[in-house]
């Protein structure tokens, strides 16, 4: 018997983000998820090494890789629509759950529990909070990169996402990451050397 889960995961590269925005560089959910995993992993390590945490950084990185999984079935609903009102947000959460259930059913029975634990983190868990913070940081970085390329289309999003990221500064590791690394995304390649 064959299972379709990873064939669907391979299609993450086909789902474009920022669909309502004119981008200098297109971004897909596979690229985005990889960056979110890198950032979430770093946040967990920073929490452990500098702020007395005891997080499983590898597990958090793995869960972050799958944080957009449902979008291979649903597509990427633009943020202004997704968060337009509580009813739409609740309905979309339900759609995401149905899509995730469908995808998890495309795995051998022996693997389903393991993948469900990665794909469906409990709301409010520290892992979920760090991945959401990493998700916002990644989106903010995208805005910085687009603005650095002269694309004013991202000006409003950059300001909004900066505030959203700063709302996570109550978590020391988020503040540390941003204060240590974010400005480097504003540099050109020559300035990085």
N, C-alpha and C positions, 0 to 999 in steps of 0.2 A: 504494500500500500504506500502511496506517496502523499505527502502533506504539503500544503501550499503556503505555510506561514512565511518562510524565508523568501519565497518568490515575491510575496507581497512586500516584505521588508526591503527587498531590492528596488522596489518602485518608489521608495521614499525620495530618491533622487529626481523623480519626475514631478513631485508636488512643489510648486513654486510658492514661496512666501512673498509677502508684501504685494499682493496682486492688485491692489488699488493704487499703488505708488509706481511712479517711473523711477527705475533704478539704474544706476551706472553699471552695477554688477548684480546679476540675478543671484538669488539665494534659494536653495531648496531645503526641504526639511531634513534630508540626510546630512548636509553640511552643517545646518543649524544644530542638529542633535549632537553631532560630534563636538562642536564647540561648547555646547551646554555641558556635555559630559566632562570635557577638560576643565571647565570653570567649576562645576560642582565638585569634582575630585579635588581641585585646589582648595576650595572653600572648606571641605571636610578635613583636609590635611592641615590647613591653617588653624581650624578650630582645635584639632588634636594637639598640634605642636606648640601653639602659642596661647591658647585660651582654655586649656585643661579639658578638652573634649575627649570622647571615647567613641568616635564614629567609625563605621566601616567605609572608608573612602572608596574602595574598589566596588562595593555594592552600590554606593550612591552614584558612581560613574556609570555603572551598568544600567541602573534604573533611568538615569538621565538619557542614555542612548535610546531608550524606548518611550520617552515622555510624549512624543508626537505620533505614536504608533497608529492611533485611530484614524489619523489623517490620510492614510493610504486608502481608506474607504470613504471618508467624508470630504476630503480636500481640506484646504486651509481656509477656514472662514475668517474674513478680515475682522480685526479687533473692533472697529466701530460697530459692526453688526453683532458680533458675539456678545459684547457687553452693553448693547443698546438699552436693554431693560432686564429686570430680574427674571421675567418669564422666558425670554429668549435664552438667557444664560442657563437657566435650569433645564430648558428643553435641549439645548446643545450638550449639556453635561450628560443627559440621558442618552442622546445619540452617540456620544463618545463611548459610553459604557456598553451600549449594544454593539458598536463597531469593535471594541476591544474583546468582548465576549466572542464575537464571530471569529476574530483573528486567533484568539487563544484556542478555539475549537479546531483550528487548522494545524495543531501540533499533536504529536503522539501523546496519548493519555499520561504517560510517565513524566512528561515535561511540562504539562499544563500548569501545575501548581507553582513550579519554580518561576515560570514566565509571568503568571498572574501576580505573584509577589513583586515582581519588578515593574510591571505595567500599571498595576492598580495600587499604588501606595496609599495608605490611609490619609485622608485629608487632615491637615493639621499636624501630621508627624514631622519630626525635625528633618527627616530625609526629604519629604515633600516640600517643606519650606525652603531648604537649601537649593533644591532643583528649580523651584519657582524663582528664587533669587538669581540663580545662574541663567535661567531663561530670560529674565528681564535684563541682566547684564549683557547677554549676547545680543539682544535686540538693540540695546543702547549702543553697543559697539558697532553694529550695522549702521546705525544712524550717524555715528561719528565718522565712519569710513565714507559714507555717501556724502556727507557735508564736506569732508576733506577733499573729495573729488569735485567739489563745486556744485553738488546737487542740492539746491535749496528745497526740493520737494520734501526732504526729511527734517526740516528745521523745527516744525511744530512737534513732530514725533520725538525728536531728540530731547527737547525741553521736557515733554511729558514723561518720557522714559527715565530721564535723569532723576526726576522727582520720585518716580516709582522705585528706582534702585535705591535712592537715599532713604526711602521708607524702610528698607531692610537694614539700615545702618545700626538698628538696635541689636543686630547680631554682629558682634565684633569682627568675625571673620569676613563678613561682607564689606564692612568699612575698610578693613585692612587691605583686602584684595583691590578694591577700587582706588584707595589712596596710593597703593603701590604699583598698580599695573595699568589703570585706565588711560592715563595721559600718554602712555607709549603708543596707543592706537591713533593718536593725533599726529604722529611723526611720519615723515617720509622714510623710505628705505635708507637713504643716505644719512638721515638724522638718527637712525637706529644704531648705526655703526659707531 
